[in-house]
């Protein structure tokens, strides 16, 4: 296999030295980029040590970097590309749309067609399109406050729900500042977030319905909504415990509080209708993005008609929202690529990859756990299953770095960089690639 020849060339070198030896052009490009780009990156991808490799092109399940290295991609742009890179149906449809126009500044009927596809999959009545997940969650909070007339919101500790001020709180809080486990302190994610915004963002632990009940009871009549990622996917993959989401739905109903599902990372990935479909729970508002657009920038906020209709009177529009290219990409992705028939294979591959990792972990006695839901999963270097943010802080981040670099040296991007993300399997991956991924993990595990 291709990756083996690369590894053998650098047998006497450390994995990081091997990485540097394979990516010399990327190193130079990164030095140049740092002169004009904040952090040396354009904004859609984080930097990492020793430096990021630069991509030249992508197709199917593969990426090629500027040094000619080939990678089987399981990062897939943080879950955007469940259809894989440059899916032929998507490329063909977008070429036709470019000939018809990229922007109109007026309405077009494809928006209705794309919205209908989402309504078929999710328990919602109306949709408003946005440009990103951050816009979708921002709209969701604004709509909840508008509809209820209340200002406070509750979000989950360690959850990433976009960069709007009220949601950029306790995303990755310093563990020394988080307060009691059952009543976490609201910690701003960096400077620039007003204190009043922080005060109105309450923080709850994931998978703890009793703590949520106490928080809502102590703030009765003041909370507009609870926002939750039904599966946390920015701390590896942390699924909800049995009954947690249904109990959360019951509790918010009792407290007259709206329930917002942030399905930016779960929507159309863990099931055709996302977490709502997989767990059988109906929230009041759903925020969507990433995989619904097949690789083009798009998001959506959807839910009960009487709530979503509020975006009209309040003028929540965006110049690029529902632009013809993104909408066509959404329609094609949902109608022609991520069809009902696509999911059994994705789930089978996901289960095989997780099982393969678990076998290797057991065989080598590695201190690690594998967690995931269907086509989405990941490895966490810790001894016990992770059910919330504070347990995730025990994950060995240094070991996660060594694992990632070693896998990349073998031509596998196993997941996005770091211990806080996950892998995804696309419709363009095949069975042989899943087995190659597992074999590569077998090669690196002895050094972990």
C-alpha positions in Angstrom: 0.0 0.0 0.0 1.1 3.6 -0.7 1.5 4.7 2.9 3.8 1.8 3.8 6.5 3.0 1.3 6.5 6.4 2.9 6.9 5.1 6.4 9.8 2.9 5.5 11.7 5.8 4.1 11.7 7.4 7.6 12.0 4.4 9.8 14.8 5.9 12.0 13.0 9.3 12.4 10.4 10.4 14.9 6.9 10.7 13.6 7.1 14.5 13.7 10.4 14.5 11.8 8.8 12.2 9.3 5.9 14.6 8.9 8.3 17.5 8.3 10.3 15.5 5.8 7.1 14.7 3.8 5.7 18.2 3.8 8.6 20.6 3.1 6.6 22.7 0.6 3.7 23.1 3.1 6.3 24.4 5.7 7.4 27.1 3.3 3.9 28.0 2.3 2.9 28.2 6.0 5.8 30.6 6.7 4.7 32.9 3.9 1.0 32.7 4.9 1.9 33.8 8.4 2.9 37.2 7.0 -0.5 38.0 5.8 -3.0 35.6 7.4 -3.9 35.6 11.1 -2.4 32.4 12.5 -1.2 31.5 9.0 -4.6 30.2 7.9 -7.5 31.6 6.0 -10.1 31.0 8.6 -11.7 27.7 7.8 -9.0 25.4 9.3 -7.0 25.7 12.5 -3.3 25.6 12.6 -1.5 22.8 14.5 2.0 21.7 15.5 4.4 21.6 13.8 2.4 23.3 11.0 -0.6 22.3 8.8 -0.1 20.6 5.4 -1.5 22.5 2.5 -4.0 20.9 0.2 -3.6 20.9 -3.6 -6.8 19.1 -4.6 -9.4 16.6 -3.5 -11.6 13.9 -5.1 -13.8 11.1 -3.8 -12.4 10.0 -0.4 -8.9 11.4 -1.1 -6.9 14.6 -0.6 -3.6 15.5 -2.3 -1.2 17.9 -0.6 1.2 20.3 -2.3 4.1 17.9 -1.8 2.2 15.1 -3.7 1.2 13.1 -0.6 -2.1 11.3 -0.9 -4.4 10.9 2.1 -7.6 9.0 2.7 -9.8 11.7 4.4 -11.9 10.9 7.4 -12.0 14.6 8.5 -14.1 15.6 5.6 -14.1 19.2 6.6 -15.5 18.5 10.1 -18.4 16.5 8.8 -19.4 18.7 5.8 -18.5 16.3 3.1 -20.6 13.2 3.9 -21.0 12.9 0.1 -17.2 12.9 -0.2 -15.1 15.3 -2.3 -16.3 16.4 -5.7 -19.2 14.0 -5.9 -20.0 13.7 -9.7 -23.7 14.5 -9.3 -22.9 17.6 -7.3 -20.2 18.8 -9.7 -22.5 18.3 -12.7 -25.4 20.1 -11.0 -23.3 23.0 -9.9 -21.8 23.5 -13.3 -25.3 23.8 -14.7 -26.2 26.3 -12.0 -23.2 28.5 -12.7 -24.5 28.9 -16.2 -27.8 30.0 -14.8 -26.3 32.4 -12.3 -24.5 32.4 -9.0 -26.4 35.2 -7.3 -29.8 36.8 -8.1 -30.8 39.1 -5.3 -34.3 37.9 -5.9 -36.2 34.7 -4.8 -35.9 31.5 -6.8 -38.0 28.3 -6.5 -35.1 26.0 -5.6 -35.2 27.4 -2.1 -38.7 25.9 -1.7 -37.5 22.6 -3.2 -34.5 22.4 -0.7 -36.7 23.4 2.2 -39.2 20.6 1.3 -36.4 18.1 1.4 -35.5 19.2 5.0 -39.1 19.1 6.1 -39.4 15.5 4.8 -36.5 14.5 7.1 -36.9 16.6 10.2 -40.0 17.3 12.4 -40.3 20.9 11.3 -42.9 23.0 9.6 -40.8 25.9 8.1 -37.2 26.7 7.2 -35.1 29.8 6.8 -31.7 29.4 5.1 -28.5 30.9 6.5 -24.9 30.9 5.4 -23.4 28.8 8.3 -23.9 26.9 11.5 -23.0 30.0 13.6 -25.7 32.0 11.8 -28.2 29.2 12.3 -27.6 28.9 16.1 -27.6 32.7 16.4 -31.0 32.9 14.7 -32.3 30.1 16.8 -31.5 32.0 20.0 -32.9 35.2 18.7 -36.1 33.5 17.6 -36.5 31.8 21.0 -36.1 35.1 22.8 -38.5 36.8 20.5 -41.1 34.1 20.8 -41.0 33.7 24.5 -40.2 37.2 25.6 -37.5 35.9 27.9 -33.8 36.5 27.8 -31.8 33.7 29.5 -30.7 30.6 27.7 -29.1 27.4 28.9 -26.3 25.7 26.9 -24.2 22.7 27.6 -20.8 22.9 29.2 -18.1 22.2 26.7 -20.5 22.4 23.8 -19.6 24.4 20.7 -22.6 26.1 19.2 -21.0 28.7 17.0 -19.3 32.1 17.7 -22.3 34.3 18.5 -21.7 36.1 21.9 -24.3 34.2 23.9 -23.0 30.9 22.7 -19.3 31.5 22.8 -19.4 30.8 26.5 -18.0 27.7 28.3 -16.9 26.2 25.0 -13.5 25.1 26.3 -13.4 26.6 29.8 -10.4 26.5 32.0 -11.1 23.6 34.4 -9.9 25.8 37.3 -12.8 28.3 36.6 -15.7 26.0 35.9 -17.3 25.9 39.4 -19.4 23.1 40.8 -20.1 20.1 38.5 -23.9 20.4 38.9 -24.0 24.2 38.6 -21.2 25.2 36.2 -19.9 28.7 36.0 -20.4 30.6 32.8 -16.9 31.2 31.4 -16.4 33.4 28.3 -14.4 31.8 25.5 -11.8 34.6 25.2 -12.1 38.3 25.5 -14.7 40.6 23.9 -17.9 39.0 25.2 -20.0 41.5 27.3 -20.6 40.6 30.9 -24.4 41.0 30.5 -24.3 38.4 27.8 -22.4 36.0 30.0 -24.9 36.6 32.8 -27.8 35.5 30.6 -26.1 32.4 29.4 -26.5 29.6 32.0 -24.4 26.5 31.8 -25.5 22.9 32.4 -23.6 19.6 32.4 -24.4 17.2 29.6 -26.2 13.9 30.4 -27.4 15.2 33.8 -31.2 15.8 33.8 -31.3 16.5 37.5 -28.8 19.3 37.2 -30.8 20.8 34.3 -34.0 20.5 36.3 -32.5 22.5 39.2 -31.1 25.2 36.9 -34.5 25.7 35.2 -36.3 25.6 38.5 -34.0 28.3 40.0 -34.6 30.5 36.9 -38.2 29.7 36.4 -40.0 32.1 34.1 -36.7 33.6 32.9 -35.3 31.0 30.5 -36.2 31.3 26.8 -34.5 28.1 25.6 -32.2 25.2 26.2 -29.7 24.6 23.4 -28.1 21.2 23.2 -26.0 19.2 20.7 -28.0 16.0 20.9 -24.7 14.2 20.4 -21.7 16.3 21.5 -19.2 16.3 18.6 -16.6 18.8 19.6 -15.2 16.7 22.5 -14.8 13.6 20.4 -18.2 12.0 20.1 -20.2 12.0 23.4 -23.6 10.3 22.8 -26.6 11.1 25.1 -27.3 8.5 27.7 -30.5 6.5 27.4 -33.5 8.6 28.0 -31.6 11.9 28.4 -33.0 13.7 25.3 -36.6 12.5 25.9 -36.4 13.6 29.6 -35.0 16.9 28.4 -37.9 17.3 26.1 -40.4 16.5 28.9 -38.6 18.9 31.3 -38.5 21.9 28.9 -42.2 21.4 28.1 -43.0 21.4 31.8 -41.0 24.5 32.4 -42.4 26.3 29.3 -39.0 26.6 27.8 -38.1 26.0 24.1 -35.8 23.1 23.2 -33.2 23.9 20.5 -31.3 21.0 18.9 -28.0 22.2 17.5 -27.8 19.6 14.6 -25.1 21.4 12.7 -22.9 18.4 13.2 -25.5 15.6 13.6 -28.0 16.6 11.0 -28.3 14.1 8.1 -25.2 12.4 9.3 -26.2 10.0 12.1 -29.5 9.3 10.3 -31.4 10.8 7.3 -33.2 13.1 9.8 -30.3 13.5 12.1 -30.6 13.1 15.9 -34.4 13.9 15.8 -34.8 10.8 13.6 -32.2 8.6 15.4 -33.5 9.3 19.0 -37.1 10.1 18.2 -37.3 13.4 19.9 -38.9 16.6 18.5 -37.4 19.9 19.5 -39.0 23.3 19.0 -36.1 24.7 16.8 -33.4 22.9 14.9 -30.1 24.6 13.7 -28.6 22.9 10.6 -25.5 23.4 8.4 -22.5 21.4 7.3 -23.5 18.1 5.6 -26.8 19.5 4.2 -24.8 21.5 1.7 -22.4 18.9 0.3 -19.5 21.3 0.6 -20.9 24.7 -0.1 -21.6 27.3 2.6 -25.1 26.9 3.9 -27.1 26.6 7.1 -30.8 26.6 8.1 -32.9 27.3 11.1 -36.1 25.3 11.2 -39.0 24.4 13.5 -42.6 25.3 14.3 -44.1 27.7 11.8 -45.2 30.2 14.4 -41.6 30.4 15.7 -39.7 30.4 12.4 -42.1 33.0 10.9 -40.5 35.5 13.3 -37.4 35.9 11.1 -39.6 37.8 8.6 -40.8 40.7 10.8 -37.4 41.0 12.4 -35.6 41.3 9.1 -33.2 38.4 9.6 -31.8 38.2 6.1 -28.4 37.8 4.6 -27.1 38.8 1.2 -25.7 35.3 0.5 -28.3 33.3 2.3 -30.1 30.9 0.0 -27.8 31.8 -2.9 -28.5 29.6 -5.9 -25.3 27.6 -5.8 -25.6 26.7 -2.1 -29.3 25.9 -2.4 -28.7 23.7 -5.5 -25.9 21.9 -3.6 -28.3 21.3 -0.7 -31.1 20.0 -3.0 -28.7 17.6 -4.9 -27.1 16.4 -1.7 -30.4 15.5 -0.1 -32.3 14.3 -3.2 -29.5 12.4 -5.0 -26.6 11.7 -2.8 -27.5 11.2 0.9 -30.6 9.2 0.0 -32.3 6.7 2.3 -30.4 3.9 0.5 -27.0 5.4 1.3 -27.2 5.1 5.1 -27.1 1.3 5.6 -23.6 1.1 4.1 -22.5 4.2 6.0 -23.7 2.6 9.3 -22.0 -0.7 8.4 -18.7 1.0 7.7 -18.9 3.1 10.8 -19.6 0.0 13.0 -16.7 -1.9 11.4 -14.3 1.0 11.9 -15.2 1.4 15.6 -15.1 -2.4 16.1 -11.7 -2.6 14.4 -10.3 0.1 16.7 -11.7 -1.6 19.8 -10.1 -4.9 18.8 -6.7 -3.2 18.4 -7.1 -1.3 21.7 -7.9 -4.6 23.5 -5.1 -6.5 21.8 -2.4 -3.9 22.8 -3.9 -3.0 26.2 -4.1 0.7 25.1 -5.8 3.1 27.5 -8.4 4.5 25.1 -12.1 4.3 24.3 -13.9 4.5 21.0 -17.2 6.4 20.9 -19.5 7.1 18.0 -22.9 6.9 16.4 -23.2 5.1 13.1 -20.9 6.8 10.5 -19.4 9.3 13.0 -16.9 8.2 15.7 -13.5 8.7 17.2 -10.9 7.6 19.7 -10.4 9.2 23.1 -7.2 8.4 25.0 -8.6 7.9 28.4 -9.5 4.8 30.5 -13.2 5.3 30.9 -16.2 6.2 28.6 -16.7 10.0 28.4 -20.1 11.3 29.1 -19.5 15.1 29.6 -17.0 17.9 29.2 -15.3 17.4 32.6 -14.6 13.7 31.9 -13.2 14.7 28.5 -10.6 16.9 30.2 -8.9 13.7 31.3 -8.2 12.7 27.7 -4.4 12.6 27.0 -4.1 15.4 24.4 -0.4 14.8 23.8 -1.1 11.2 22.9 -3.9 12.4 20.6 -1.3 14.6 18.8 1.1 11.7 18.3 -1.6 9.4 17.1 -2.8 12.0 14.5 0.6 12.8 13.1 1.5 9.1 12.9 -1.7 8.3 11.0 -1.2 11.1 8.6 2.3 9.9 7.9 0.7 6.7 6.8 -1.7 8.4 4.4 -4.7 8.4 6.7 -6.4 11.6 8.1 -8.1 9.6 10.9 -10.3 12.5 12.1 -9.7 16.2 12.4 -6.7 17.3 14.4 -6.8 17.1 18.2 -8.7 15.3 20.8 -11.9 17.4 20.4 -13.2 16.2 17.0 -14.4 13.0 15.3 -14.1 10.9 12.1 -16.8 10.7 9.4 -17.3 8.1 6.7 -18.5 9.4 3.3 -20.6 7.7 0.6 -17.4 7.6 -1.5 -15.3 5.5 1.0 -15.1 1.8 0.3 -14.6 -1.3 2.4 -10.9 -1.6 1.5 -10.2 1.9 2.8 -11.9 1.1 6.1 -9.6 -1.9 6.5 -6.5 0.2 5.5 -7.5 2.7 8.2 -7.6 -0.1 10.8 -4.3 -1.5 9.6 -2.6 1.9 9.9 -3.8 2.2 13.5 -2.3 -1.2 14.2 1.1 0.1 13.0 1.0 3.2 15.2 -0.5 1.8 18.4 2.7 0.3 19.8 4.1 3.8 20.1 1.1 5.1 22.0 
